[in-house]
Structure formats: C-alpha cells, structure tokens
Amino acid sequence: MGRHRRPVAPAKAPTREARRRLTAGLAGASALVATVLALTVDPAAPPAPDRAPATAPEPQAAP
C-alpha cells in the first residue's frame, strides 16, 4: 500500500486579521470625521424665538 500524505492544516486566516484591522480603521476614521463635522458645521436653523432655552431640572431634596 502506498503512503498517504498528512492533511495540510488550514492556514491561519489572514483575511480575518485584515478584516479586523480594516473595521477598526474605518470606525476610528468615521468617529474623527463626525467630530470634525460637529465642531465646524453650524446648525441649519436658529433656536426658536418663542421658546426659552432648555435647562436641566434642579434636584429635589429628600424629605
């Protein structure tokens, strides 16, 4: 009988590492772009003149 070769072990998926790095890079880039846009773009409309600016409610003391 002839000898059989040992089955080749599957390669450690290099695409998995590449996908993870790409995902992390895109997430970081999108966060940076969102921050820059939030700091540089003015709101489309001014605040409504008939409403007072929103304020946080004051905490009430416990009885």
C-alpha positions in Angstrom: 0.0 0.0 0.0 1.1 3.5 -0.8 1.8 6.1 1.8 -0.7 8.9 2.4 0.3 12.4 3.0 -0.6 14.1 6.1 -3.5 16.5 5.5 -2.4 20.1 5.3 -3.6 22.2 8.2 -5.7 25.1 7.2 -3.8 28.4 7.1 -4.5 30.8 9.9 -7.0 33.1 8.3 -5.0 36.2 7.3 -8.2 37.7 6.0 -9.7 37.7 9.5 -6.9 39.8 10.8 -7.2 42.1 7.8 -10.9 42.5 8.2 -10.5 43.3 11.9 -7.9 46.0 11.1 -10.0 47.5 8.4 -13.0 47.6 10.6 -11.1 49.3 13.4 -9.6 51.8 11.0 -12.9 52.7 9.4 -14.6 53.1 12.9 -11.8 55.4 14.0 -11.9 57.4 10.8 -15.7 57.8 11.0 -15.5 59.0 14.6 -12.9 61.5 13.7 -14.9 62.8 10.7 -18.1 63.0 12.9 -16.2 65.1 15.5 -14.8 67.5 12.9 -18.2 68.0 11.3 -19.9 68.6 14.6 -17.3 71.2 15.5 -17.3 73.0 12.2 -20.8 72.9 10.8 -23.3 75.4 12.0 -26.9 74.3 12.8 -29.3 74.8 9.9 -31.8 76.8 11.9 -31.5 79.2 14.7 -33.2 78.5 18.0 -36.9 79.1 18.2 -37.6 82.7 19.4 -40.8 81.8 21.2 -39.2 79.2 23.5 -36.8 79.6 26.4 -33.5 77.7 26.2 -33.7 74.2 27.8 -32.2 73.9 31.3 -31.6 70.8 33.4 -34.2 70.3 36.2 -32.9 71.0 39.7 -32.7 68.0 42.0 -35.2 68.0 44.8 -34.2 67.5 48.4 -35.4 64.3 50.1 -38.0 64.8 52.8 
